[in-house]
Amino acid sequence: MSYNFDHILNHHQQNSIKHNANRQFFGTDDVLPLWVADMDFAVAPAISQAIQQRSQYPIFGYTFYPETMYQALINWFSQRHGWQINRQQIMMTNGVVTAIHAVIQALTQIGDKIIIQPPVYPPFFSSVTTCQRQLLLNPLRYQDNDYVIDFEHLEYCAKQGAKMLIFCSPHNPVGRVWTKAELEQLLSITRRYQLIILSDEIHADLVYQPHQHIPLATLAHKDDVLVTAIAPSKSFNIAGLMLSSLVVSHAPSQHAINQVLHGLHLGNSNPFSIVAFEAAYAHGADWLNAVLGYLQANRDFALDFIAQHCPRLSAISPQGTYLLWLNCQQLGLNNQQLRQLFTHQAKVALNAGDTFGEIGSGFMRLNFALPRVQLAEALRRIEGVIG
């Protein structure tokens, strides 16, 4: 089946944060939005059809999770990632960020130290501090226009009495897809210091050849306390439906997380989220394969354009995700000046690097999951002010 990812959708008055809330977040509506990690492509037809079919039953009451939905998830991760998930280890949650908060509350105590690895997804910071835990920063090391884990410093952080590591795999915003050797070295440290691992693998399906996402759980030992967060939301552009999963093999941890979720009455979901979730995993493979090809072409187009026309910028080639991490440090601007340059002069809305931690200062994050003609326009606008 063919899909037209070049088609430009009309986003007017759709209450889209990415498209209709730019004045609130950037102070102007006159920008081309390349910020929120949504794709500007129509979802897989199977998802639209499942939602439309469910809407024909005109009762939208409380809905349970059918076994067919769980089986679709299990089959997907077995076929695409070689991960054999036990049905009893799956817990449904209302979005990954909600799940991160619940796991922190369930498995750590107020005042406990939690390691994160900036530059990283901003809710990693806020989830720790909102839950009244202490942040321990283990910054990724920037070398040769790429990022690696600083394992020596990770072990130093673990020695400070850390209780948990929140891990991002593949990594947002730098686009790293971690190798088996890196993951095994990470696990050796977490075992040595008995760290709980919360592995956010929401971008697992968005990986470009020749790289391969390796679920951390496929390398874990029986006694490792590992919680993996997964969802079809990024892969299939359905983040607004707010349904995700945790996979927890450690029974006491699963019980503790269940208590928190039930205490907050987070066990229910809406019927449209459920059918979309199942349709994505059961029938979305062809669409995802197609969109990955388009995204990889967009990535390569953006990298080539920047190299040829914006020599003062350097872009890290993401191995996964549809997010481009731009090094703007040669411009010699502070973070506020960078925001001003991109938003009000180039008229493009990007995520400022310092929102991913202080180590992100001088960087910007660009979402390239949009029709190529719009991506080209955004890059021309950037060239026009940076050149």
C-alpha positions as CSV (number, residue, x, y, z in Angstrom):
1,M,0.0,0.0,0.0
2,S,1.2,3.5,-0.8
3,Y,1.1,6.5,1.6
4,N,1.4,10.2,0.7
5,F,3.6,11.7,3.4
6,D,4.1,14.8,1.2
7,H,0.4,15.7,1.8
8,I,0.1,18.9,3.9
9,L,-2.8,18.6,6.4
10,N,-4.9,21.5,7.5
11,H,-4.1,22.0,11.2
12,H,-6.3,25.1,11.6
13,Q,-8.4,25.1,14.8
14,Q,-7.6,21.5,15.7
15,N,-6.4,22.3,19.2
16,S,-3.0,20.9,18.3
17,I,-0.3,22.0,20.8
18,K,2.3,21.8,18.1
19,H,0.3,23.9,15.5
20,N,-2.2,25.9,17.4
21,A,-0.4,26.9,20.7
22,N,2.7,28.6,19.3
23,R,1.7,32.0,20.6
24,Q,1.4,30.6,24.1
25,F,4.9,28.9,23.9
26,F,6.8,31.2,21.5
27,G,5.0,34.5,21.7
28,T,3.9,34.4,18.1
29,D,1.8,32.4,15.6
30,D,4.1,33.4,12.7
31,V,6.3,30.3,12.9
32,L,6.7,27.0,11.1
33,P,6.5,24.5,14.0
34,L,9.2,21.8,14.2
35,W,9.1,21.3,18.0
36,V,6.7,18.9,19.7
37,A,7.5,15.3,19.0
38,D,4.5,14.6,16.9
39,M,4.6,13.7,13.2
40,D,2.7,15.8,10.7
41,F,1.5,12.7,8.8
42,A,-1.9,11.1,8.8
43,V,-2.0,8.0,11.0
44,A,-2.1,4.5,9.6
45,P,-5.4,3.8,7.9
46,A,-5.9,0.8,10.2
47,I,-5.9,3.1,13.2
48,S,-8.4,5.6,11.7
49,Q,-10.7,2.7,10.6
50,A,-10.6,1.1,14.1
51,I,-11.6,4.4,15.7
52,Q,-14.3,5.0,13.2
53,Q,-15.7,1.5,13.6
54,R,-15.7,1.9,17.4
55,S,-17.6,5.2,17.1
56,Q,-20.5,3.3,15.5
57,Y,-21.3,1.9,18.9
58,P,-22.7,5.0,20.5
59,I,-21.8,4.3,24.1
60,F,-18.4,5.5,25.3
61,G,-18.5,4.1,28.9
62,Y,-15.8,2.5,31.0
63,T,-13.9,0.0,29.0
64,F,-11.5,-2.9,29.9
65,Y,-8.4,-3.9,28.1
66,P,-9.1,-6.9,25.8
67,E,-6.7,-9.9,25.6
68,T,-6.4,-9.2,21.8
69,M,-4.8,-5.9,22.6
70,Y,-2.2,-7.5,24.9
71,Q,-1.5,-10.2,22.3
72,A,-1.0,-7.5,19.6
73,L,1.7,-5.9,21.8
74,I,3.4,-9.2,22.6
75,N,3.5,-10.2,18.9
76,W,4.8,-6.8,17.8
77,F,7.8,-6.9,20.2
78,S,8.5,-10.5,19.5
79,Q,8.5,-10.0,15.7
80,R,10.3,-6.6,15.5
81,H,12.6,-6.7,18.5
82,G,13.1,-10.4,19.5
83,W,11.7,-9.6,22.9
84,Q,9.4,-12.3,24.3
85,I,7.1,-10.5,26.8
86,N,5.2,-12.4,29.4
87,R,1.5,-11.3,29.4
88,Q,1.5,-11.2,33.2
89,Q,4.3,-8.6,33.2
90,I,2.4,-6.0,31.2
91,M,0.8,-3.1,33.0
92,M,-1.3,-0.5,31.2
93,T,-0.8,3.2,32.0
94,N,-2.1,6.6,30.9
95,G,1.0,7.7,29.0
96,V,4.7,7.3,29.6
97,V,5.2,10.5,31.7
98,T,2.4,9.5,34.0
99,A,4.0,6.0,34.3
100,I,7.4,7.6,35.1
101,H,5.9,9.4,38.1
102,A,4.1,6.3,39.2
103,V,7.2,4.2,39.1
104,I,9.2,6.8,41.0
105,Q,6.6,7.0,43.7
106,A,6.3,3.2,43.9
107,L,9.9,2.1,44.0
108,T,11.7,5.0,45.7
109,Q,11.3,7.1,48.8
110,I,11.2,10.9,49.3
111,G,14.7,12.2,49.3
112,D,16.2,9.2,47.3
113,K,18.7,10.0,44.6
114,I,17.8,9.3,41.0
115,I,20.3,9.4,38.1
116,I,19.3,10.9,34.7
117,Q,21.6,11.4,31.7
118,P,21.3,14.9,30.1
119,P,20.7,16.3,27.6
120,V,17.5,14.4,28.0
121,Y,13.7,14.7,27.7
122,P,12.6,17.5,30.1
123,P,10.0,15.4,32.1
124,F,12.9,13.3,33.4
125,F,14.0,16.3,35.4
126,S,10.5,17.4,36.6
127,S,9.3,13.9,37.4
128,V,12.2,13.4,39.9
129,T,11.8,16.8,41.5
130,T,8.0,16.8,41.6
131,C,8.2,13.5,43.5
132,Q,10.6,15.2,46.0
133,R,13.5,13.0,45.0
134,Q,17.1,14.3,44.4
135,L,18.5,14.6,40.9
136,L,21.9,13.1,40.2
137,L,23.2,14.2,36.7
138,N,25.3,11.8,34.7
139,P,25.8,13.9,31.5
140,L,26.4,12.1,28.2
141,R,29.8,12.9,26.9
142,Y,29.9,14.8,23.6
143,Q,32.8,13.7,21.4
144,D,33.4,13.6,17.6
145,N,30.0,15.2,17.0
146,D,28.2,12.4,18.8
147,Y,27.3,11.3,22.4
148,V,28.4,8.4,24.5
149,I,27.6,7.3,28.1
150,D,30.2,8.4,30.6
151,F,30.4,5.1,32.4
152,E,33.1,6.2,34.9
153,H,30.9,9.0,36.0
154,L,27.8,6.8,36.1
155,E,29.6,4.6,38.6
156,Y,30.6,7.6,40.6
157,C,26.9,8.6,40.7
158,A,25.9,5.1,41.8
159,K,28.4,5.3,44.6
160,Q,26.7,8.4,45.9
161,G,23.8,6.2,47.1
162,A,21.6,6.5,44.0
163,K,18.4,4.4,44.1
164,M,17.3,4.5,40.4
165,L,18.5,5.2,36.9
166,I,16.0,6.7,34.4
167,F,17.4,5.6,31.0
168,C,16.4,6.8,27.6
169,S,16.7,4.3,24.8
170,P,16.7,5.3,22.0
171,H,17.8,8.7,23.3
172,N,15.8,11.9,23.0
173,P,17.1,14.4,22.0
174,V,20.5,13.2,20.7
175,G,19.2,10.2,18.7
176,R,21.6,7.6,19.9
177,V,20.6,3.9,19.6
178,W,22.7,2.2,22.2
179,T,24.8,-0.9,21.2
180,K,24.7,-4.2,23.0
181,A,28.2,-3.5,24.5
182,E,27.0,-0.2,25.9
183,L,23.8,-1.8,27.4
184,E,25.8,-4.6,28.9
185,Q,28.2,-2.2,30.5
186,L,25.3,-0.2,31.9
187,L,23.7,-3.3,33.4
188,S,27.0,-4.4,35.0
189,I,27.1,-1.1,36.9
190,T,23.4,-1.1,37.9
191,R,23.8,-4.7,39.2
192,R,27.0,-3.8,41.2
193,Y,25.2,-1.0,43.0
194,Q,21.7,-2.5,43.0
195,L,20.1,0.3,41.0
196,I,16.5,0.1,39.8
197,I,16.3,0.9,36.1
198,L,13.4,2.7,34.5
199,S,14.1,2.3,30.7
200,D,12.0,4.7,28.5
201,E,11.9,2.9,25.2
202,I,9.1,4.9,23.6
203,H,11.1,5.5,20.4
204,A,12.1,1.8,20.0
205,D,10.5,1.4,16.6
206,L,11.9,4.6,15.1
207,V,15.4,3.4,14.3
208,Y,17.3,3.6,11.0
209,Q,19.4,1.0,9.3
210,P,22.0,-0.3,10.0
211,H,21.2,0.4,13.7
212,Q,19.0,-1.9,15.8
213,H,17.2,-1.1,19.0
214,I,17.9,-3.7,21.7
215,P,15.3,-3.8,24.4
216,L,17.2,-3.7,27.7
217,A,15.0,-6.4,29.1
218,T,16.5,-8.9,26.5
219,L,19.9,-8.5,28.2
220,A,18.7,-8.3,31.8
221,H,19.2,-11.1,34.4
222,K,16.3,-12.5,36.4
223,D,17.2,-10.6,39.5
224,D,17.6,-7.2,37.8
225,V,14.9,-4.7,38.9
226,L,14.0,-3.3,35.5
227,V,10.9,-1.4,34.4
228,T,10.5,-0.8,30.7
229,A,8.1,1.9,29.3
230,I,6.8,1.2,25.8
231,A,4.0,2.7,23.7
232,P,2.8,3.0,20.1
233,S,2.4,6.7,20.6
234,K,5.6,8.0,18.9
235,S,5.8,5.1,16.3
236,F,2.2,5.7,15.1
237,N,1.6,9.3,15.9
238,I,-1.1,8.7,18.5
239,A,0.5,10.4,21.6
240,G,-2.7,12.4,22.3
241,L,-4.6,9.1,23.0
242,M,-2.5,8.7,26.1
243,L,-2.1,4.9,26.4
244,S,1.2,3.1,27.1
245,S,2.5,0.1,28.8
246,L,5.0,-0.9,31.5
247,V,6.7,-4.3,31.4
248,V,7.8,-5.3,34.9
249,S,9.3,-8.8,35.5
250,H,10.1,-8.2,39.2
251,A,6.9,-9.2,41.0
252,P,7.3,-7.0,44.1
253,S,8.0,-4.0,41.9
254,Q,4.9,-4.7,39.9
255,H,2.8,-5.0,43.0
256,A,4.1,-1.6,44.3
257,I,3.5,0.1,41.0
258,N,0.0,-1.3,40.8
259,Q,-0.8,0.1,44.3
260,V,0.2,3.6,43.1
261,L,-1.8,3.4,39.9
262,H,-4.9,2.1,41.6
263,G,-4.5,4.7,44.3
264,L,-4.6,7.4,41.7
265,H,-7.4,5.7,39.8
266,L,-5.3,5.4,36.7
267,G,-6.4,1.9,35.7
268,N,-9.0,2.9,33.1
269,S,-8.7,4.2,29.5
270,N,-11.0,5.5,26.9
271,P,-12.3,3.1,24.2
272,F,-10.7,4.9,21.3
273,S,-7.2,4.7,22.9
274,I,-7.7,0.9,23.3
275,V,-8.7,0.2,19.7
276,A,-6.1,2.5,18.3
277,F,-3.4,0.8,20.4
278,E,-4.4,-2.6,19.2
279,A,-4.8,-1.6,15.6
280,A,-1.3,0.0,15.5
281,Y,0.4,-3.1,16.8
282,A,-1.7,-5.6,14.9
283,H,-2.0,-3.9,11.5
284,G,0.5,-0.9,11.4
285,A,3.7,-2.6,10.3
286,D,3.4,-1.6,6.6
287,W,2.7,2.0,7.4
288,L,5.5,2.2,9.9
289,N,8.0,0.7,7.4
290,A,6.9,3.3,4.9
291,V,7.2,6.2,7.3
292,L,10.6,5.1,8.4
293,G,11.8,5.3,4.8
294,Y,10.4,8.8,4.4
295,L,11.9,9.9,7.8
296,Q,15.3,8.6,6.8
297,A,15.2,10.5,3.6
298,N,14.1,13.7,5.5
299,R,17.0,13.2,7.9
300,D,19.5,12.8,5.1
301,F,18.0,15.8,3.3
302,A,18.3,18.0,6.4
303,L,21.9,16.8,7.2
304,D,23.0,17.5,3.6
305,F,21.3,21.0,3.5
306,I,22.9,22.0,6.8
307,A,26.3,20.8,5.8
308,Q,26.2,22.7,2.5
309,H,24.3,25.9,3.4
310,C,24.7,26.4,7.2
311,P,28.4,25.8,7.9
312,R,28.2,27.4,11.4
313,L,25.8,24.7,12.5
314,S,26.7,21.1,13.0
315,A,23.9,18.4,13.1
316,I,24.3,15.1,14.8
317,S,22.9,12.3,12.5
318,P,20.3,10.6,14.6
319,Q,20.4,6.8,14.6
320,G,16.9,6.8,15.8
321,T,13.9,9.1,16.5
322,Y,12.8,11.9,14.1
323,L,14.7,14.6,16.1
324,L,17.8,16.5,14.9
325,W,20.1,17.8,17.6
326,L,21.7,21.0,16.2
327,N,24.9,22.4,17.6
328,C,24.7,26.1,17.3
329,Q,27.6,27.0,19.6
330,Q,29.7,28.5,16.7
331,L,27.1,31.3,16.5
332,G,28.4,32.6,19.8
333,L,24.9,33.3,21.1
334,N,23.4,32.7,24.6
335,N,20.3,30.6,25.0
336,Q,17.9,33.6,24.9
337,Q,19.6,35.0,21.8
338,L,19.3,31.6,20.1
339,R,15.6,31.5,20.9
340,Q,15.2,35.0,19.5
341,L,17.1,34.1,16.3
342,F,15.2,31.0,15.4
343,T,11.7,32.1,16.6
344,H,11.5,35.8,15.6
345,Q,14.1,36.0,12.8
346,A,14.0,32.6,11.1
347,K,10.4,32.2,12.1
348,V,10.7,28.5,13.0
349,A,9.7,27.0,16.3
350,L,12.3,24.6,17.7
351,N,12.9,23.3,21.2
352,A,15.7,25.1,22.9
353,G,18.6,22.9,24.0
354,D,18.9,24.1,27.5
355,T,15.4,22.8,28.3
356,F,17.1,19.3,28.1
357,G,19.5,20.3,30.8
358,E,22.2,22.9,31.1
359,I,24.5,20.7,29.0
360,G,22.1,21.4,26.1
361,S,23.0,25.1,26.1
362,G,23.9,26.3,22.6
363,F,21.9,23.5,20.9
364,M,18.4,23.4,19.4
365,R,16.2,20.3,18.7
366,L,14.5,20.1,15.3
367,N,11.6,17.7,14.5
368,F,11.9,16.6,10.9
369,A,8.7,14.5,10.8
370,L,6.8,16.7,8.4
371,P,6.3,16.9,4.6
372,R,9.6,17.5,2.9
373,V,8.5,20.7,1.2
374,Q,7.9,22.2,4.6
375,L,11.2,20.9,6.0
376,A,12.9,22.5,3.1
377,E,11.2,25.8,3.8
378,A,12.2,25.7,7.4
379,L,15.8,25.0,6.5
380,R,15.8,27.9,4.0
381,R,14.5,30.2,6.7
382,I,17.3,29.1,9.0
383,E,19.9,29.6,6.2
384,G,18.5,33.1,5.6
385,V,19.4,34.3,9.1
386,I,22.5,32.1,9.7
387,G,23.9,31.5,6.2
